[in-house]
Amino acid sequence: MLSFFVAVIIGSILLSLPISTADGKGVPLIDAVFTATTAICVTGLVTVPTVSTWSIFGQIVLLLLIQIGGLGIITIMSGILISFNKKFGIRDRMLIQDAFNLNSMSGLIRFLKKVFIGTFVVEGAGALLYMTVFVPQFGVRGIWISVFNSVSAFCNAGIDIISENSLCDYSRNVVVNAVTSALVILGGLGYIVWWDVIKALGRLKSRGLRCFSELTLHSKLVLSITFALLLAGTAAFFIFEYNNPLTIRDYSLPEKLQASFFQSVTTRTAGFATIPQKDITNASAVFSLLLMFIGGSPVGTAGGVKTVTIAVVVFSALAAIRNKDGVSLFHRSIPKPAISKAAAVVCTSFMIMFLSTVLLSAVTDASVIDIAYETVSATATVGLTRDLTPTLNIAGKIIIIVTMYLGRVGPISLLVAFKTKKDSMNIIKDPTEDISIG
């Protein structure tokens, strides 16, 4: 919590300098704080247009904040220590383990090195592919745009320096849609799944085994749920927006499918938009709220309560309905502490989202759907808005700043940070008494 807070303060100071703005006059402090928070929390909500407000220096600051926020501050600091061949103590290893939500401290340094290499390889490949579109259009500046967009997409930040309407001008461009979607999905899957899939493919080649069956339970859940949500989202948006004249009604069938798929991808905490979010139907907006709340997967760059968390909660509820003792997925039993942790994450995130919605409703004169879209987007660090962010007053901006910060820090970090030693040492159990549920 402290590391992200310090990063926000440093970023705010840098962005408030006159050299950070295109006109050299600086921006109001509240907008500098908001922008620094949205960058370090890889959210994407902005109160001032990114492309026209910030100078090259300001954009570099933004890019660094996005990269740091995507990988995590502890990860970046650990990478610096690795580069100087510094030894890691048990405390350092515990911090890294907590930052990546890993179950073991075995092979942490090797894991960190693979994270950095994998990140820069994927971001570099994305930048090169973007250049095929942006360099012919923008010239030399297209190189910088490609690098910035690639990092922002992989980190699920949703901030771009192309135009003030996100990627709406490229809604029919296959390359931009495909590259952005690939980067967002790869970042959202999580590093653990990357290495697990690579290992499984290696076994497939050497032993002739089925790839999916060789994966760990975590990877099976992540890949299955991600595929299901992408498919469901694409189908829902395709149906709800098919005849919407403000979005995709005049698109060809392939273009409609492409736009629907991208909307399904971007609501999973990416924050880019190829169709104006203000113009989508209410049905699409409500479905987007669900996808935003779920978000990506653990140990990745995406936000939300995470796919595995939702799976555990849902199947735990189904097990209770069927009067089963425990949760079993892919013929593996889920530990009870994991079920409790999943419930805590969902409940805490929902409370943050609900409180933020109530507070923003009290200080903002906007429709409920627009306010909910804003607060869920901030809580899950998505970055999509129905054009409400630029109109926020100071109180509204402060509410969203705090919401983005809490959403990025995460429910578990919040619960652990405020847990007292007295609570942890309390081993005396109170008497048990039945209550009525439901």
C-alpha positions as CSV (number, residue, x, y, z in Angstrom):
1,M,0.0,0.0,0.0
2,L,2.8,2.4,0.9
3,S,4.8,1.7,-2.2
4,F,1.9,2.6,-4.5
5,F,1.1,5.7,-2.4
6,V,4.7,6.9,-2.7
7,A,4.6,6.2,-6.5
8,V,1.4,8.3,-6.9
9,I,3.0,11.2,-5.0
10,I,6.2,11.1,-7.1
11,G,4.2,10.8,-10.3
12,S,1.9,13.7,-9.3
13,I,4.9,16.0,-8.7
14,L,6.4,15.2,-12.0
15,L,3.2,15.6,-14.0
16,S,2.4,18.9,-12.2
17,L,5.7,20.4,-13.6
18,P,5.2,22.8,-16.6
19,I,7.7,20.7,-18.6
20,S,5.2,17.8,-18.5
21,T,2.4,19.6,-20.4
22,A,2.3,20.4,-24.1
23,D,1.6,24.1,-23.5
24,G,4.2,24.5,-20.8
25,K,1.7,25.9,-18.3
26,G,1.1,22.9,-16.2
27,V,-2.2,21.3,-15.1
28,P,-4.2,21.7,-11.9
29,L,-2.8,19.6,-9.1
30,I,-5.9,17.5,-8.8
31,D,-5.6,16.5,-12.5
32,A,-1.9,15.7,-12.0
33,V,-2.8,13.5,-9.0
34,F,-5.7,11.8,-10.9
35,T,-3.5,11.1,-14.0
36,A,-0.6,9.7,-11.9
37,T,-3.0,7.5,-10.0
38,T,-4.7,6.2,-13.1
39,A,-1.3,5.4,-14.6
40,I,0.3,3.7,-11.6
41,C,-2.9,1.8,-11.0
42,V,-3.1,0.9,-14.7
43,T,-6.7,2.1,-14.8
44,G,-7.0,4.4,-17.8
45,L,-9.7,6.9,-16.7
46,V,-8.4,10.4,-17.5
47,T,-9.7,13.9,-16.7
48,V,-7.7,15.6,-19.4
49,P,-7.0,14.4,-22.9
50,T,-3.7,12.4,-22.9
51,V,-2.7,13.1,-26.5
52,S,-3.1,16.9,-26.4
53,T,-2.3,17.7,-22.7
54,W,1.1,16.0,-22.1
55,S,4.4,16.8,-23.6
56,I,7.0,14.1,-24.6
57,F,8.4,14.4,-21.1
58,G,4.9,14.0,-19.6
59,Q,4.2,11.0,-21.8
60,I,7.5,9.3,-20.8
61,V,6.5,9.8,-17.2
62,L,3.2,8.3,-17.9
63,L,4.8,5.3,-19.7
64,L,7.1,4.6,-16.8
65,L,4.2,4.8,-14.3
66,I,2.2,2.4,-16.4
67,Q,5.1,-0.1,-16.7
68,I,5.8,0.1,-13.0
69,G,2.1,-0.2,-12.2
70,G,1.7,-3.2,-14.5
71,L,4.6,-5.2,-13.2
72,G,4.2,-3.9,-9.6
73,I,6.6,-1.7,-7.6
74,I,8.0,-4.6,-5.6
75,T,8.7,-6.4,-8.8
76,I,10.5,-3.4,-10.3
77,M,12.6,-2.9,-7.2
78,S,13.5,-6.6,-7.1
79,G,14.5,-6.4,-10.7
80,I,16.9,-3.5,-9.9
81,L,18.4,-5.6,-7.1
82,I,18.9,-8.5,-9.5
83,S,20.7,-6.3,-12.0
84,F,23.2,-5.3,-9.3
85,N,23.6,-9.0,-8.2
86,K,22.2,-8.2,-4.7
87,K,21.3,-11.1,-2.5
88,F,17.7,-11.6,-1.4
89,G,16.9,-12.2,2.2
90,I,13.9,-14.1,3.5
91,R,11.9,-10.8,3.9
92,D,12.6,-9.9,0.3
93,R,11.4,-13.3,-0.9
94,M,8.3,-13.0,1.2
95,L,7.5,-9.6,-0.4
96,I,8.0,-11.0,-3.9
97,Q,5.8,-14.1,-3.0
98,D,3.1,-11.8,-1.7
99,A,3.3,-9.4,-4.7
100,F,2.7,-12.3,-7.2
101,N,0.3,-14.2,-4.8
102,L,2.5,-17.3,-5.1
103,N,2.1,-20.4,-2.9
104,S,5.8,-21.1,-2.6
105,M,9.1,-19.2,-2.3
106,S,10.9,-21.8,-4.4
107,G,12.6,-20.5,-7.5
108,L,11.4,-16.9,-7.0
109,I,14.5,-15.2,-8.5
110,R,14.3,-17.4,-11.6
111,F,10.6,-16.6,-11.8
112,L,11.3,-12.9,-11.6
113,K,13.8,-13.0,-14.4
114,K,11.4,-14.8,-16.7
115,V,8.7,-12.2,-15.9
116,F,11.0,-9.4,-17.0
117,I,12.1,-11.2,-20.2
118,G,8.6,-12.3,-21.1
119,T,7.2,-8.9,-20.5
120,F,9.7,-7.0,-22.7
121,V,9.6,-9.7,-25.5
122,V,5.8,-9.5,-25.7
123,E,5.7,-5.7,-25.5
124,G,8.5,-5.4,-28.1
125,A,6.7,-7.8,-30.5
126,G,3.5,-5.7,-30.0
127,A,5.3,-2.5,-30.7
128,L,6.8,-3.9,-34.0
129,L,3.3,-5.0,-35.1
130,Y,1.8,-1.7,-34.2
131,M,4.5,0.1,-36.3
132,T,3.1,-1.5,-39.5
133,V,0.0,0.7,-39.0
134,F,1.2,3.8,-37.1
135,V,4.5,4.5,-38.8
136,P,2.9,4.9,-42.3
137,Q,0.2,7.1,-40.7
138,F,2.3,9.2,-38.3
139,G,5.8,8.9,-39.6
140,V,8.6,8.8,-37.0
141,R,6.2,9.6,-34.2
142,G,4.5,6.4,-35.0
143,I,7.4,4.5,-33.4
144,W,6.8,6.2,-30.1
145,I,3.0,5.7,-30.4
146,S,3.6,2.0,-31.1
147,V,5.8,1.6,-28.0
148,F,3.5,3.5,-25.8
149,N,0.4,1.6,-26.9
150,S,2.1,-1.8,-26.6
151,V,3.1,-1.2,-23.0
152,S,-0.3,0.3,-22.2
153,A,-2.1,-2.6,-23.8
154,F,0.0,-5.3,-22.2
155,C,-0.3,-3.6,-18.7
156,N,-4.1,-3.3,-19.3
157,A,-3.8,0.4,-18.7
158,G,-6.0,1.6,-21.7
159,I,-4.2,4.9,-22.0
160,D,-3.1,6.0,-25.5
161,I,-1.5,9.0,-27.2
162,I,-3.2,8.6,-30.6
163,S,-6.5,10.6,-30.3
164,E,-9.0,11.8,-27.8
165,N,-11.5,9.0,-28.6
166,S,-9.3,6.1,-27.7
167,L,-9.2,3.6,-30.6
168,C,-12.6,4.4,-32.2
169,D,-10.9,5.5,-35.4
170,Y,-9.5,2.0,-35.7
171,S,-12.7,0.0,-35.0
172,R,-12.4,-1.6,-38.5
173,N,-8.6,-2.0,-38.5
174,V,-7.8,-5.7,-38.2
175,V,-4.1,-5.2,-37.2
176,V,-4.8,-2.7,-34.4
177,N,-7.7,-4.8,-33.1
178,A,-5.8,-8.1,-33.2
179,V,-2.6,-6.8,-31.7
180,T,-4.3,-4.9,-28.9
181,S,-6.5,-7.9,-28.1
182,A,-3.6,-10.2,-28.0
183,L,-1.5,-8.0,-25.7
184,V,-4.5,-7.5,-23.3
185,I,-5.3,-11.2,-23.2
186,L,-1.6,-12.2,-22.6
187,G,-1.2,-9.6,-19.9
188,G,-4.5,-10.7,-18.3
189,L,-3.7,-14.4,-18.3
190,G,-0.9,-14.1,-15.8
191,Y,2.7,-15.2,-15.9
192,I,2.1,-18.5,-14.1
193,V,-0.2,-19.6,-17.0
194,W,2.5,-18.6,-19.5
195,W,5.2,-20.9,-18.1
196,D,2.7,-23.7,-17.5
197,V,1.5,-23.7,-21.1
198,I,5.1,-23.6,-22.4
199,K,6.0,-26.6,-20.2
200,A,2.9,-28.5,-21.3
201,L,3.8,-27.8,-25.0
202,G,7.3,-29.1,-24.3
203,R,5.9,-32.3,-22.9
204,L,3.5,-32.6,-25.8
205,K,6.4,-32.6,-28.2
206,S,8.6,-35.0,-26.3
207,R,6.0,-37.4,-24.9
208,G,3.0,-37.1,-27.1
209,L,0.7,-36.2,-24.2
210,R,-2.4,-34.1,-24.4
211,C,-1.5,-30.5,-23.6
212,F,-4.5,-29.4,-21.6
213,S,-4.4,-32.4,-19.3
214,E,-0.8,-31.6,-18.4
215,L,-1.7,-28.1,-17.1
216,T,-2.0,-27.3,-13.4
217,L,-5.5,-26.7,-11.9
218,H,-4.8,-22.9,-11.8
219,S,-4.0,-22.8,-15.6
220,K,-7.0,-25.0,-16.5
221,L,-9.3,-22.6,-14.6
222,V,-7.8,-19.5,-16.0
223,L,-7.8,-20.7,-19.7
224,S,-11.3,-22.2,-19.4
225,I,-12.9,-19.2,-17.7
226,T,-11.1,-16.7,-19.9
227,F,-12.3,-18.5,-23.1
228,A,-15.9,-18.8,-21.7
229,L,-16.0,-15.1,-20.8
230,L,-14.6,-13.9,-24.1
231,L,-17.1,-16.1,-26.0
232,A,-20.0,-15.0,-23.9
233,G,-19.0,-11.4,-24.1
234,T,-18.6,-11.5,-27.9
235,A,-22.0,-13.1,-28.3
236,A,-23.8,-10.7,-25.9
237,F,-22.4,-7.6,-27.5
238,F,-23.0,-8.9,-31.0
239,I,-26.7,-9.5,-30.1
240,F,-27.2,-6.3,-28.1
241,E,-25.4,-4.0,-30.5
242,Y,-26.4,-5.6,-33.8
243,N,-29.0,-3.0,-34.7
244,N,-27.7,-0.1,-32.7
245,P,-27.2,2.8,-35.2
246,L,-24.8,4.5,-32.9
247,T,-22.3,1.6,-32.8
248,I,-22.1,-1.3,-35.2
249,R,-25.4,-1.5,-37.2
250,D,-23.7,-0.3,-40.4
251,Y,-20.7,-2.6,-40.0
252,S,-20.3,-5.7,-42.2
253,L,-20.7,-9.1,-40.4
254,P,-16.9,-9.6,-39.9
255,E,-16.6,-6.1,-38.6
256,K,-19.5,-6.6,-36.2
257,L,-17.8,-9.7,-34.9
258,Q,-14.5,-7.9,-34.6
259,A,-16.0,-5.0,-32.7
260,S,-18.0,-7.3,-30.4
261,F,-14.9,-9.4,-29.6
262,F,-12.8,-6.3,-28.8
263,Q,-15.5,-5.0,-26.5
264,S,-15.5,-8.4,-24.7
265,V,-11.7,-8.1,-24.4
266,T,-11.4,-4.5,-23.3
267,T,-14.0,-4.8,-20.6
268,R,-11.7,-7.3,-18.9
269,T,-9.7,-4.3,-17.5
270,A,-8.1,-3.2,-20.7
271,G,-9.8,0.2,-21.0
272,F,-9.4,0.8,-24.7
273,A,-12.5,1.5,-26.8
274,T,-13.3,1.0,-30.5
275,I,-16.9,2.0,-30.0
276,P,-18.1,4.9,-27.8
277,Q,-19.2,3.5,-24.5
278,K,-21.8,6.3,-24.1
279,D,-23.5,4.9,-27.2
280,I,-23.8,1.3,-26.3
281,T,-27.2,-0.1,-25.2
282,N,-28.2,-0.4,-21.6
283,A,-28.0,-4.2,-21.9
284,S,-24.4,-4.0,-23.2
285,A,-23.5,-1.6,-20.4
286,V,-24.9,-3.9,-17.7
287,F,-23.2,-6.9,-19.2
288,S,-20.0,-4.8,-19.3
289,L,-20.3,-4.1,-15.6
290,L,-20.2,-7.9,-14.9
291,L,-17.1,-8.4,-17.1
292,M,-15.3,-5.4,-15.6
293,F,-16.0,-6.6,-12.1
294,I,-14.6,-10.1,-12.9
295,G,-11.5,-8.7,-14.7
296,G,-8.5,-10.8,-15.7
297,S,-6.6,-13.5,-13.9
298,P,-4.2,-13.7,-10.9
299,V,-0.4,-13.0,-11.2
300,G,-1.0,-10.8,-14.3
301,T,-1.4,-7.2,-15.2
302,A,-5.2,-7.1,-15.2
303,G,-7.5,-5.9,-12.4
304,G,-10.9,-7.0,-11.1
305,V,-11.6,-9.7,-8.6
306,K,-10.0,-12.2,-11.1
307,T,-11.4,-15.2,-13.0
308,V,-10.2,-17.9,-10.6
309,T,-11.8,-16.0,-7.6
310,I,-15.2,-15.9,-9.3
311,A,-14.9,-19.6,-10.3
312,V,-14.2,-20.6,-6.7
313,V,-17.1,-18.5,-5.3
314,V,-19.6,-19.6,-8.0
315,F,-18.8,-23.3,-7.7
316,S,-18.7,-23.0,-3.9
317,A,-22.3,-21.7,-4.0
318,L,-23.3,-24.5,-6.4
319,A,-21.8,-27.1,-4.0
320,A,-23.8,-25.6,-1.2
321,I,-27.0,-25.8,-3.3
322,R,-26.3,-29.4,-4.1
323,N,-25.5,-30.1,-0.4
324,K,-22.0,-31.2,-1.2
325,D,-19.1,-30.9,1.3
326,G,-16.4,-29.0,-0.4
327,V,-15.6,-27.7,-4.0
328,S,-14.1,-29.9,-6.7
329,L,-12.9,-28.6,-10.1
330,F,-11.2,-30.7,-12.8
331,H,-11.2,-33.6,-10.3
332,R,-9.3,-31.6,-7.7
333,S,-10.5,-30.4,-4.4
334,I,-10.2,-26.7,-3.6
335,P,-8.8,-26.0,-0.1
336,K,-11.2,-24.3,2.3
337,P,-8.8,-21.3,3.0
338,A,-8.9,-20.6,-0.8
339,I,-12.7,-20.5,-0.7
340,S,-12.7,-18.1,2.3
341,K,-10.1,-15.9,0.6
342,A,-12.1,-15.8,-2.6
343,A,-15.3,-14.8,-0.7
344,A,-13.3,-12.1,1.1
345,V,-12.0,-10.7,-2.2
346,V,-15.4,-10.6,-3.8
347,C,-17.1,-9.0,-0.7
348,T,-14.4,-6.4,-0.2
349,S,-14.4,-5.4,-3.8
350,F,-18.1,-5.2,-3.9
351,M,-18.2,-3.0,-0.8
352,I,-15.6,-0.6,-2.3
353,M,-17.6,-0.4,-5.5
354,F,-20.9,0.1,-3.7
355,L,-19.5,2.8,-1.4
356,S,-17.9,4.6,-4.3
357,T,-21.1,4.5,-6.3
358,V,-23.1,6.0,-3.4
359,L,-20.6,8.7,-2.8
360,L,-20.2,9.6,-6.4
361,S,-24.0,9.7,-6.8
362,A,-24.1,12.2,-3.9
363,V,-21.7,14.7,-5.6
364,T,-22.4,14.1,-9.3
365,D,-25.5,14.9,-11.3
366,A,-25.4,12.0,-13.8
367,S,-27.4,8.9,-14.6
368,V,-27.1,5.8,-12.4
369,I,-25.7,3.7,-15.2
370,D,-23.0,6.2,-16.0
371,I,-22.0,6.5,-12.3
372,A,-22.0,2.7,-11.9
373,Y,-19.9,2.3,-15.1
374,E,-17.4,4.8,-13.7
375,T,-17.1,3.3,-10.2
376,V,-16.9,-0.3,-11.3
377,S,-14.3,0.7,-14.0
378,A,-12.3,2.4,-11.2
379,T,-12.6,-0.4,-8.7
380,A,-11.6,-3.1,-11.2
381,T,-8.9,-0.7,-12.8
382,V,-10.6,-1.0,-16.2
383,G,-10.6,2.6,-17.5
384,L,-13.7,2.6,-19.6
385,T,-16.1,5.5,-19.1
386,R,-19.4,6.8,-20.5
387,D,-17.8,10.2,-20.9
388,L,-18.3,11.0,-17.2
389,T,-14.6,11.3,-16.1
390,P,-13.8,14.6,-17.8
391,T,-16.9,16.2,-16.2
392,L,-16.2,15.2,-12.6
393,N,-15.9,18.0,-10.0
394,I,-13.1,18.0,-7.4
395,A,-15.1,15.8,-5.0
396,G,-15.9,13.3,-7.8
397,K,-12.2,13.2,-8.8
398,I,-11.1,12.5,-5.3
399,I,-13.6,9.7,-4.9
400,I,-12.4,8.0,-8.1
401,I,-8.7,8.6,-7.2
402,V,-9.3,6.7,-3.9
403,T,-11.3,4.0,-5.6
404,M,-8.6,3.4,-8.2
405,Y,-6.0,3.2,-5.5
406,L,-7.9,0.7,-3.4
407,G,-8.8,-1.3,-6.5
408,R,-5.1,-1.6,-7.5
409,V,-3.8,-2.3,-4.0
410,G,-6.3,-5.2,-3.8
411,P,-8.8,-6.5,-1.2
412,I,-6.3,-9.0,0.4
413,S,-3.6,-6.3,0.9
414,L,-6.2,-4.1,2.5
415,L,-7.4,-6.8,4.9
416,V,-3.9,-7.9,5.8
417,A,-2.7,-4.3,6.3
418,F,-5.4,-3.5,8.8
419,K,-5.3,-6.8,10.6
420,T,-4.2,-6.3,14.2
421,K,-1.7,-8.6,16.0
422,K,-4.4,-9.2,18.6
423,D,-6.7,-10.7,15.9
424,S,-4.0,-12.9,14.6
425,M,-3.1,-14.2,18.1
426,N,-6.7,-14.9,19.1
427,I,-6.9,-18.7,19.2
428,I,-9.9,-18.9,21.6
429,K,-13.0,-20.0,19.7
430,D,-16.5,-18.7,20.7
431,P,-19.3,-21.1,21.2
432,T,-21.1,-22.3,18.1
433,E,-24.8,-21.5,17.5
434,D,-26.9,-22.2,14.4
435,I,-28.5,-19.4,12.4
436,S,-31.0,-19.3,9.5
437,I,-29.5,-18.5,6.1
438,G,-31.6,-17.6,3.0
